[in-house]
Each structure stands twice: as C-alpha cells, then as structure tokens.
Amino acid sequence: GMRQQAVMAISQELNRRALGGPTPSTWINQVRRRSSLL
C-alpha cells in the first residue's frame, strides 16, 4: 500500500544520489530486500 510506495520512492531517490543516476537492477534488488524486511 502507501507504505510500500513510500519505501520504493525513498530507495529510488537515495540510489539516484548515491550512484549519480538510476540503475534499475540495483535499486530493485535493494527494494526487494527492504520489502522482505518490512
């Protein structure tokens, strides 16, 4: 729901800043990891 969308948005934003650009395969893996923890 809303919580998962927020986590995904935050993860994507952090990865853009950290990597200097979007890399879908990398941030999707991190989102999956975080989603499994929630």
mmJSON file of the N, C-alpha and C atoms, coordinates in Angstrom:
{"data_MODEL":{"atom_site":{
"group_PDB":["ATOM","ATOM","ATOM","ATOM","ATOM","ATOM","ATOM","ATOM","ATOM","ATOM","ATOM","ATOM","ATOM","ATOM","ATOM","ATOM","ATOM","ATOM","ATOM","ATOM","ATOM","ATOM","ATOM","ATOM","ATOM","ATOM","ATOM","ATOM","ATOM","ATOM","ATOM","ATOM","ATOM","ATOM","ATOM","ATOM","ATOM","ATOM","ATOM","ATOM","ATOM","ATOM","ATOM","ATOM","ATOM","ATOM","ATOM","ATOM","ATOM","ATOM","ATOM","ATOM","ATOM","ATOM","ATOM","ATOM","ATOM","ATOM","ATOM","ATOM","ATOM","ATOM","ATOM","ATOM","ATOM","ATOM","ATOM","ATOM","ATOM","ATOM","ATOM","ATOM","ATOM","ATOM","ATOM","ATOM","ATOM","ATOM","ATOM","ATOM","ATOM","ATOM","ATOM","ATOM","ATOM","ATOM","ATOM","ATOM","ATOM","ATOM","ATOM","ATOM","ATOM","ATOM","ATOM","ATOM","ATOM","ATOM","ATOM","ATOM","ATOM","ATOM","ATOM","ATOM","ATOM","ATOM","ATOM","ATOM","ATOM","ATOM","ATOM","ATOM","ATOM","ATOM"],
"id":[1,2,3,4,5,6,7,8,9,10,11,12,13,14,15,16,17,18,19,20,21,22,23,24,25,26,27,28,29,30,31,32,33,34,35,36,37,38,39,40,41,42,43,44,45,46,47,48,49,50,51,52,53,54,55,56,57,58,59,60,61,62,63,64,65,66,67,68,69,70,71,72,73,74,75,76,77,78,79,80,81,82,83,84,85,86,87,88,89,90,91,92,93,94,95,96,97,98,99,100,101,102,103,104,105,106,107,108,109,110,111,112,113,114],
"type_symbol":["N","C","C","N","C","C","N","C","C","N","C","C","N","C","C","N","C","C","N","C","C","N","C","C","N","C","C","N","C","C","N","C","C","N","C","C","N","C","C","N","C","C","N","C","C","N","C","C","N","C","C","N","C","C","N","C","C","N","C","C","N","C","C","N","C","C","N","C","C","N","C","C","N","C","C","N","C","C","N","C","C","N","C","C","N","C","C","N","C","C","N","C","C","N","C","C","N","C","C","N","C","C","N","C","C","N","C","C","N","C","C","N","C","C"],
"label_atom_id":["N","CA","C","N","CA","C","N","CA","C","N","CA","C","N","CA","C","N","CA","C","N","CA","C","N","CA","C","N","CA","C","N","CA","C","N","CA","C","N","CA","C","N","CA","C","N","CA","C","N","CA","C","N","CA","C","N","CA","C","N","CA","C","N","CA","C","N","CA","C","N","CA","C","N","CA","C","N","CA","C","N","CA","C","N","CA","C","N","CA","C","N","CA","C","N","CA","C","N","CA","C","N","CA","C","N","CA","C","N","CA","C","N","CA","C","N","CA","C","N","CA","C","N","CA","C","N","CA","C","N","CA","C"],
"label_alt_id":[null,null,null,null,null,null,null,null,null,null,null,null,null,null,null,null,null,null,null,null,null,null,null,null,null,null,null,null,null,null,null,null,null,null,null,null,null,null,null,null,null,null,null,null,null,null,null,null,null,null,null,null,null,null,null,null,null,null,null,null,null,null,null,null,null,null,null,null,null,null,null,null,null,null,null,null,null,null,null,null,null,null,null,null,null,null,null,null,null,null,null,null,null,null,null,null,null,null,null,null,null,null,null,null,null,null,null,null,null,null,null,null,null,null],
"label_comp_id":["GLY","GLY","GLY","MET","MET","MET","ARG","ARG","ARG","GLN","GLN","GLN","GLN","GLN","GLN","ALA","ALA","ALA","VAL","VAL","VAL","MET","MET","MET","ALA","ALA","ALA","ILE","ILE","ILE","SER","SER","SER","GLN","GLN","GLN","GLU","GLU","GLU","LEU","LEU","LEU","ASN","ASN","ASN","ARG","ARG","ARG","ARG","ARG","ARG","ALA","ALA","ALA","LEU","LEU","LEU","GLY","GLY","GLY","GLY","GLY","GLY","PRO","PRO","PRO","THR","THR","THR","PRO","PRO","PRO","SER","SER","SER","THR","THR","THR","TRP","TRP","TRP","ILE","ILE","ILE","ASN","ASN","ASN","GLN","GLN","GLN","VAL","VAL","VAL","ARG","ARG","ARG","ARG","ARG","ARG","ARG","ARG","ARG","SER","SER","SER","SER","SER","SER","LEU","LEU","LEU","LEU","LEU","LEU"],
"label_asym_id":["A","A","A","A","A","A","A","A","A","A","A","A","A","A","A","A","A","A","A","A","A","A","A","A","A","A","A","A","A","A","A","A","A","A","A","A","A","A","A","A","A","A","A","A","A","A","A","A","A","A","A","A","A","A","A","A","A","A","A","A","A","A","A","A","A","A","A","A","A","A","A","A","A","A","A","A","A","A","A","A","A","A","A","A","A","A","A","A","A","A","A","A","A","A","A","A","A","A","A","A","A","A","A","A","A","A","A","A","A","A","A","A","A","A"],
"label_entity_id":["1","1","1","1","1","1","1","1","1","1","1","1","1","1","1","1","1","1","1","1","1","1","1","1","1","1","1","1","1","1","1","1","1","1","1","1","1","1","1","1","1","1","1","1","1","1","1","1","1","1","1","1","1","1","1","1","1","1","1","1","1","1","1","1","1","1","1","1","1","1","1","1","1","1","1","1","1","1","1","1","1","1","1","1","1","1","1","1","1","1","1","1","1","1","1","1","1","1","1","1","1","1","1","1","1","1","1","1","1","1","1","1","1","1"],
"label_seq_id":[1,1,1,2,2,2,3,3,3,4,4,4,5,5,5,6,6,6,7,7,7,8,8,8,9,9,9,10,10,10,11,11,11,12,12,12,13,13,13,14,14,14,15,15,15,16,16,16,17,17,17,18,18,18,19,19,19,20,20,20,21,21,21,22,22,22,23,23,23,24,24,24,25,25,25,26,26,26,27,27,27,28,28,28,29,29,29,30,30,30,31,31,31,32,32,32,33,33,33,34,34,34,35,35,35,36,36,36,37,37,37,38,38,38],
"pdbx_PDB_ins_code":[null,null,null,null,null,null,null,null,null,null,null,null,null,null,null,null,null,null,null,null,null,null,null,null,null,null,null,null,null,null,null,null,null,null,null,null,null,null,null,null,null,null,null,null,null,null,null,null,null,null,null,null,null,null,null,null,null,null,null,null,null,null,null,null,null,null,null,null,null,null,null,null,null,null,null,null,null,null,null,null,null,null,null,null,null,null,null,null,null,null,null,null,null,null,null,null,null,null,null,null,null,null,null,null,null,null,null,null,null,null,null,null,null,null],
"Cartn_x":[0.836,0.0,0.857,0.402,1.104,2.508,2.645,3.947,4.974,4.561,5.492,5.875,4.914,5.22,6.228,6.074,6.999,8.402,8.489,9.794,10.454,9.682,10.232,10.708,9.921,10.287,11.566,11.658,12.849,14.074,13.907,15.026,15.538,14.6,14.98,15.724,15.228,15.854,17.256,17.412,18.72,19.708,19.257,20.153,20.543,19.625,19.971,21.083,20.986,22.005,23.326,23.251,24.46,25.203,24.467,25.084,25.201,24.517,24.568,23.664,22.793,21.885,21.096,19.946,19.119,19.68,19.815,20.225,19.206,18.174,17.004,17.349,18.237,18.519,19.062,19.894,20.492,19.452,18.653,17.722,16.54,16.173,15.101,15.527,16.786,17.273,17.227,17.587,17.552,16.124,15.211,13.803,13.245,13.603,13.133,13.638,14.904,15.478,14.732,14.484,13.802,12.354,11.705,10.311,10.189,11.167,11.116,11.332,12.03,12.26,11.028,10.226,9.056,7.999],
"Cartn_y":[-1.216,0.0,1.247,2.241,3.53,3.384,2.54,2.372,1.827,0.844,0.235,1.232,2.045,3.062,4.064,4.429,5.375,4.786,3.521,2.849,2.82,2.506,2.441,3.81,4.851,6.203,6.647,6.366,6.743,5.981,4.689,3.872,4.381,4.707,5.182,6.509,7.408,8.72,8.586,7.761,7.565,6.984,6.037,5.422,6.404,7.271,8.281,9.179,9.57,10.451,9.715,8.472,7.708,7.323,6.973,6.445,7.495,8.626,9.68,9.401,8.401,8.076,6.828,6.67,5.496,4.222,3.191,1.878,0.864,0.607,-0.166,-1.483,-2.272,-3.6,-3.484,-2.469,-2.305,-1.898,-0.866,-0.379,-1.313,-2.044,-3.037,-4.121,-4.549,-5.562,-5.046,-3.764,-3.197,-3.055,-2.664,-2.538,-3.894,-4.932,-6.273,-6.679,-6.363,-6.699,-5.979,-4.671,-3.885,-4.321,-4.656,-5.097,-6.39,-7.274,-8.543,-8.312,-7.235,-6.925,-6.31,-5.59,-4.904,-5.901],
"Cartn_z":[0.0,0.0,0.0,0.711,0.739,1.306,2.328,2.967,1.984,1.201,0.252,-0.835,-1.28,-2.292,-1.748,-0.479,0.142,0.213,0.602,0.682,-0.692,-1.705,-3.061,-3.518,-3.235,-3.643,-2.941,-1.652,-0.882,-1.377,-1.599,-2.076,-3.408,-4.303,-5.63,-5.53,-4.692,-4.538,-3.95,-2.936,-2.318,-3.316,-4.117,-5.087,-6.181,-6.589,-7.592,-7.077,-5.813,-5.236,-5.055,-4.609,-4.309,-5.582,-6.614,-7.831,-8.926,-8.759,-9.762,-10.953,-10.831,-11.921,-11.593,-12.204,-11.913,-12.531,-11.724,-12.229,-11.733,-12.534,-12.085,-11.412,-11.988,-11.426,-10.003,-9.76,-8.436,-7.406,-7.715,-6.689,-6.517,-7.567,-7.416,-6.43,-6.517,-5.578,-4.145,-3.951,-2.608,-2.114,-3.012,-2.633,-2.221,-2.978,-2.629,-1.256,-0.975,0.32,1.439,1.23,2.259,2.404,1.286,1.342,2.142,2.0,2.727,4.224,4.575,5.981,6.629,5.868,6.426,6.886],
"occupancy":[1.0,1.0,1.0,1.0,1.0,1.0,1.0,1.0,1.0,1.0,1.0,1.0,1.0,1.0,1.0,1.0,1.0,1.0,1.0,1.0,1.0,1.0,1.0,1.0,1.0,1.0,1.0,1.0,1.0,1.0,1.0,1.0,1.0,1.0,1.0,1.0,1.0,1.0,1.0,1.0,1.0,1.0,1.0,1.0,1.0,1.0,1.0,1.0,1.0,1.0,1.0,1.0,1.0,1.0,1.0,1.0,1.0,1.0,1.0,1.0,1.0,1.0,1.0,1.0,1.0,1.0,1.0,1.0,1.0,1.0,1.0,1.0,1.0,1.0,1.0,1.0,1.0,1.0,1.0,1.0,1.0,1.0,1.0,1.0,1.0,1.0,1.0,1.0,1.0,1.0,1.0,1.0,1.0,1.0,1.0,1.0,1.0,1.0,1.0,1.0,1.0,1.0,1.0,1.0,1.0,1.0,1.0,1.0,1.0,1.0,1.0,1.0,1.0,1.0],
"B_iso_or_equiv":[0.0,0.0,0.0,0.0,0.0,0.0,0.0,0.0,0.0,0.0,0.0,0.0,0.0,0.0,0.0,0.0,0.0,0.0,0.0,0.0,0.0,0.0,0.0,0.0,0.0,0.0,0.0,0.0,0.0,0.0,0.0,0.0,0.0,0.0,0.0,0.0,0.0,0.0,0.0,0.0,0.0,0.0,0.0,0.0,0.0,0.0,0.0,0.0,0.0,0.0,0.0,0.0,0.0,0.0,0.0,0.0,0.0,0.0,0.0,0.0,0.0,0.0,0.0,0.0,0.0,0.0,0.0,0.0,0.0,0.0,0.0,0.0,0.0,0.0,0.0,0.0,0.0,0.0,0.0,0.0,0.0,0.0,0.0,0.0,0.0,0.0,0.0,0.0,0.0,0.0,0.0,0.0,0.0,0.0,0.0,0.0,0.0,0.0,0.0,0.0,0.0,0.0,0.0,0.0,0.0,0.0,0.0,0.0,0.0,0.0,0.0,0.0,0.0,0.0],
"pdbx_formal_charge":[null,null,null,null,null,null,null,null,null,null,null,null,null,null,null,null,null,null,null,null,null,null,null,null,null,null,null,null,null,null,null,null,null,null,null,null,null,null,null,null,null,null,null,null,null,null,null,null,null,null,null,null,null,null,null,null,null,null,null,null,null,null,null,null,null,null,null,null,null,null,null,null,null,null,null,null,null,null,null,null,null,null,null,null,null,null,null,null,null,null,null,null,null,null,null,null,null,null,null,null,null,null,null,null,null,null,null,null,null,null,null,null,null,null],
"auth_seq_id":[1,1,1,2,2,2,3,3,3,4,4,4,5,5,5,6,6,6,7,7,7,8,8,8,9,9,9,10,10,10,11,11,11,12,12,12,13,13,13,14,14,14,15,15,15,16,16,16,17,17,17,18,18,18,19,19,19,20,20,20,21,21,21,22,22,22,23,23,23,24,24,24,25,25,25,26,26,26,27,27,27,28,28,28,29,29,29,30,30,30,31,31,31,32,32,32,33,33,33,34,34,34,35,35,35,36,36,36,37,37,37,38,38,38],
"auth_comp_id":["GLY","GLY","GLY","MET","MET","MET","ARG","ARG","ARG","GLN","GLN","GLN","GLN","GLN","GLN","ALA","ALA","ALA","VAL","VAL","VAL","MET","MET","MET","ALA","ALA","ALA","ILE","ILE","ILE","SER","SER","SER","GLN","GLN","GLN","GLU","GLU","GLU","LEU","LEU","LEU","ASN","ASN","ASN","ARG","ARG","ARG","ARG","ARG","ARG","ALA","ALA","ALA","LEU","LEU","LEU","GLY","GLY","GLY","GLY","GLY","GLY","PRO","PRO","PRO","THR","THR","THR","PRO","PRO","PRO","SER","SER","SER","THR","THR","THR","TRP","TRP","TRP","ILE","ILE","ILE","ASN","ASN","ASN","GLN","GLN","GLN","VAL","VAL","VAL","ARG","ARG","ARG","ARG","ARG","ARG","ARG","ARG","ARG","SER","SER","SER","SER","SER","SER","LEU","LEU","LEU","LEU","LEU","LEU"],
"auth_asym_id":["A","A","A","A","A","A","A","A","A","A","A","A","A","A","A","A","A","A","A","A","A","A","A","A","A","A","A","A","A","A","A","A","A","A","A","A","A","A","A","A","A","A","A","A","A","A","A","A","A","A","A","A","A","A","A","A","A","A","A","A","A","A","A","A","A","A","A","A","A","A","A","A","A","A","A","A","A","A","A","A","A","A","A","A","A","A","A","A","A","A","A","A","A","A","A","A","A","A","A","A","A","A","A","A","A","A","A","A","A","A","A","A","A","A"],
"auth_atom_id":["N","CA","C","N","CA","C","N","CA","C","N","CA","C","N","CA","C","N","CA","C","N","CA","C","N","CA","C","N","CA","C","N","CA","C","N","CA","C","N","CA","C","N","CA","C","N","CA","C","N","CA","C","N","CA","C","N","CA","C","N","CA","C","N","CA","C","N","CA","C","N","CA","C","N","CA","C","N","CA","C","N","CA","C","N","CA","C","N","CA","C","N","CA","C","N","CA","C","N","CA","C","N","CA","C","N","CA","C","N","CA","C","N","CA","C","N","CA","C","N","CA","C","N","CA","C","N","CA","C","N","CA","C"],
"pdbx_PDB_model_num":[1,1,1,1,1,1,1,1,1,1,1,1,1,1,1,1,1,1,1,1,1,1,1,1,1,1,1,1,1,1,1,1,1,1,1,1,1,1,1,1,1,1,1,1,1,1,1,1,1,1,1,1,1,1,1,1,1,1,1,1,1,1,1,1,1,1,1,1,1,1,1,1,1,1,1,1,1,1,1,1,1,1,1,1,1,1,1,1,1,1,1,1,1,1,1,1,1,1,1,1,1,1,1,1,1,1,1,1,1,1,1,1,1,1]
}}}
